[in-house]
Amino acid sequence: MLPKSRKISGRKNFEVIYRSGQRTFSHFIHLFFVPSKGPGRFACVISLKVSKRAILRNKLRRRAYSIIRENLFNIKDGYAVILVFKSGAAELSRAQLLKNILDLFKMSGLASAPIVQ
């Protein structure tokens, strides 16, 4: 898991990122980001459309935070990032999820170094 200091909280923060942030899309995940002060901060949004079962949504959230934590050294600091998961994301294996998330960071230009999968 990510430390609490690296997570985005508060409705206003989410609204600002959604409204004024840049976007990058893949089939299962949408990435929203804006420049911010301090270290990179992250959030995962997983709706009931992804899975009706909270166990699967929580598992997906834990996997995503784990992937981000393992690759923090490859992600540029100074950005607030929201990952919004779409339906079908709950069926992805960890390897597929890793590839999707890292590809999004590359496409958005948030990868500070070449990311090796």
C-alpha positions as CSV (number, residue, x, y, z in Angstrom):
1,M,0.0,0.0,0.0
2,L,1.0,3.6,-0.5
3,P,1.6,5.7,2.6
4,K,-1.3,8.1,3.4
5,S,0.8,11.1,2.6
6,R,1.0,9.9,-1.0
7,K,-2.8,9.5,-1.4
8,I,-5.3,12.1,-2.6
9,S,-8.2,12.9,-0.4
10,G,-11.0,15.4,-0.3
11,R,-13.8,16.0,-2.7
12,K,-12.4,19.4,-3.9
13,N,-9.1,17.9,-4.8
14,F,-10.8,15.3,-7.0
15,E,-13.0,17.9,-8.6
16,V,-10.0,20.1,-9.5
17,I,-8.2,17.2,-11.1
18,Y,-11.2,16.0,-13.0
19,R,-12.1,19.5,-14.2
20,S,-8.7,20.9,-15.1
21,G,-6.4,17.9,-15.4
22,Q,-5.0,16.3,-18.5
23,R,-6.3,12.9,-19.5
24,T,-4.9,9.7,-20.9
25,F,-7.0,6.6,-21.7
26,S,-6.6,2.9,-22.2
27,H,-9.3,0.4,-22.6
28,F,-9.7,-0.4,-18.9
29,I,-8.2,2.6,-17.1
30,H,-8.5,6.4,-17.5
31,L,-5.6,8.5,-16.0
32,F,-6.2,12.1,-14.9
33,F,-3.3,14.3,-13.7
34,V,-2.4,17.8,-12.8
35,P,0.9,19.4,-11.6
36,S,1.0,19.8,-7.8
37,K,3.4,20.8,-5.1
38,G,5.4,18.3,-3.2
39,P,5.7,14.5,-3.9
40,G,3.4,12.7,-6.3
41,R,0.0,11.9,-4.9
42,F,-2.3,9.1,-6.2
43,A,-5.9,7.9,-6.0
44,C,-7.8,4.9,-7.5
45,V,-11.5,5.2,-8.3
46,I,-13.3,1.9,-8.8
47,S,-17.1,2.1,-9.2
48,L,-19.8,-0.5,-8.8
49,K,-19.8,-0.9,-12.6
50,V,-16.4,-2.6,-12.4
51,S,-17.7,-5.2,-9.9
52,K,-20.6,-5.4,-7.6
53,R,-18.4,-7.3,-5.1
54,A,-16.4,-5.1,-2.7
55,I,-13.8,-7.8,-2.3
56,L,-12.9,-7.6,-6.0
57,R,-12.9,-3.8,-6.0
58,N,-10.6,-3.7,-3.0
59,K,-8.3,-6.3,-4.5
60,L,-8.0,-4.2,-7.7
61,R,-7.3,-1.1,-5.6
62,R,-4.7,-2.9,-3.5
63,R,-3.0,-4.2,-6.7
64,A,-3.0,-0.8,-8.3
65,Y,-1.5,0.9,-5.2
66,S,1.1,-1.9,-5.0
67,I,2.1,-1.4,-8.6
68,I,2.4,2.4,-8.1
69,R,4.5,1.9,-4.9
70,E,6.9,-0.5,-6.6
71,N,7.4,2.0,-9.5
72,L,7.5,5.3,-7.6
73,F,11.1,5.8,-8.5
74,N,10.1,5.7,-12.2
75,I,7.2,8.2,-11.8
76,K,7.8,12.0,-11.9
77,D,7.2,13.8,-8.6
78,G,5.0,16.9,-8.5
79,Y,1.8,15.5,-10.0
80,A,-1.6,14.5,-8.6
81,V,-2.8,11.4,-10.4
82,I,-6.2,9.7,-10.4
83,L,-6.6,6.2,-11.9
84,V,-10.3,5.5,-12.8
85,F,-11.0,1.9,-13.5
86,K,-13.6,0.9,-16.1
87,S,-15.7,-2.2,-16.4
88,G,-13.7,-5.3,-17.2
89,A,-10.7,-4.2,-15.2
90,A,-11.5,-6.6,-12.4
91,E,-10.8,-9.5,-14.7
92,L,-7.3,-8.4,-15.5
93,S,-4.4,-10.4,-14.1
94,R,-1.7,-8.6,-12.1
95,A,0.6,-8.7,-15.1
96,Q,-2.0,-7.2,-17.4
97,L,-2.8,-4.6,-14.8
98,L,0.9,-3.7,-14.5
99,K,1.2,-3.3,-18.2
100,N,-1.9,-1.1,-18.5
101,I,-0.9,1.2,-15.7
102,L,2.8,1.5,-16.8
103,D,1.7,2.1,-20.4
104,L,-0.6,4.9,-19.2
105,F,2.3,6.6,-17.3
106,K,4.5,6.4,-20.4
107,M,1.7,7.8,-22.7
108,S,1.1,10.7,-20.3
109,G,4.8,11.6,-20.0
110,L,4.8,10.9,-16.2
111,A,7.4,8.2,-16.5
112,S,10.7,9.8,-15.5
113,A,12.8,6.9,-16.7
114,P,12.2,4.0,-19.1
115,I,10.0,1.6,-17.2
116,V,10.9,-2.0,-17.5
117,Q,8.1,-4.4,-17.1
